[in-house]
């Protein structure tokens, strides 16, 4: 196979990268087995998390590991007090969604999971929340690598929960991650098609159509390619979404460094 061909992975082929395998397999867990989770595995995941990029490299994140049952009970009481308040005042559409997912103010995973990891961000640092959530993203993939599960629980009114951890005022409680082995039978929530989230150069001009020309496809041959989505109520053809051949090329399509092939 030509060296250029090997750089491109068909969108319909099964995942071959360990990263995408972990991301595809990972699912939210709210029910945990009683099996203890190894603290060393959680420490490993924190080591992965702190490799995340951060605004001005200020690394605003702080982590509090909790494995003491009485402390977990205090955390649960504080969180559920705020959840009762939130659920009593939530708007109708969100309340309907909560009901459809059987999500209530009760958070048993806060005491049933072997380990809690509270994640804080220093609000004195630039882009503190954004940076800390990048670290959380790194962490949940690392947890999956170690066969551990979690839910990114974001307490309602976190400022009223922070004091349980004795955290300084400058630190915002971003999330509490219950960590353990999953005993949750609920399947992973479906994801929208990947292709529907990526555009090339212009909004609603799907990148895959740029590759279609390189494969000799015409406007009527777009299946299994996605059809061009209307922009301002207009329907575009391949000719209309073509930028220039020098910009696109037959195979050398890249979006943010990610090779794309039709």
BELHU-V841323 format. One line per field, one symbol per residue. ss: DSSP state (H for helix, E for strand, C for the rest). phi: phi as a letter, one per 30 degrees, with the letter a starting at -180 (. if undefined). psi: psi as a letter, one per 30 degrees, with the letter a starting at -180 (. if undefined). A space follows every 10 residues. Layout:
ss = ???
phi = ???
psi = ???
//
This chain:
ss = CCHHHHCCCE CCCCCCCHHH HHHHHCCCCC CECCCCCCHH HHHHHHHHHC CCCCHHHCCC EEEEEECCHH HHHHHHHHHH HHHHHHHHHC CHHHHHHHHH CCCCCCCCHH HHCCEEEEEE EECCCCCHHH HHHHHHHHHH HHHHHCCCEC CEECCCCHHH CHHHHCCCCC EEEEEEEEEE CECCCCCCCC CCCHHHHCEC CCCCCEHHHH HHHHCCCCHH HCCCCCCCCC ECCECCCHHH HCCCHHHHCC CCEEECCEEE EC
phi = .eeddddccd dcdddccddd ddddddbdbc bcddddcddd dddedddded dddbehhdhd dbbbdbbddd ddddddeddd dddeddddcd dddddddedd chcbddbddd cdddbcbdcc bdddcdhdde ddddddeedd ddddecicba bddcddhddd ceddcidddd ccddabcdbl ddbcdddddd cdeeddcbbc ibeicddddd ddddcidced cddddddddd chiccccedd cddbdddcid bdcbbiicdb bd
psi = kkeeeffkkk ffllkfkeef eeeeeklkkf kklfkkkkee eeeeeeeeef flllkghfif kkkjkjgkee eeeeeeeeef eeeeeeffgk leeeeeeeef ghkafkifff ffkekkjkkl kjfflkheee eefeeeeeef eeeeegglll kikjkkhfff fefefhklef kkjelkjkka kkgkfklkkl klkefffklj ekkgjkfffe feefggklef hfkglklkkk khgkkkleef fkdlefeele fikkjhfjkk k.
//
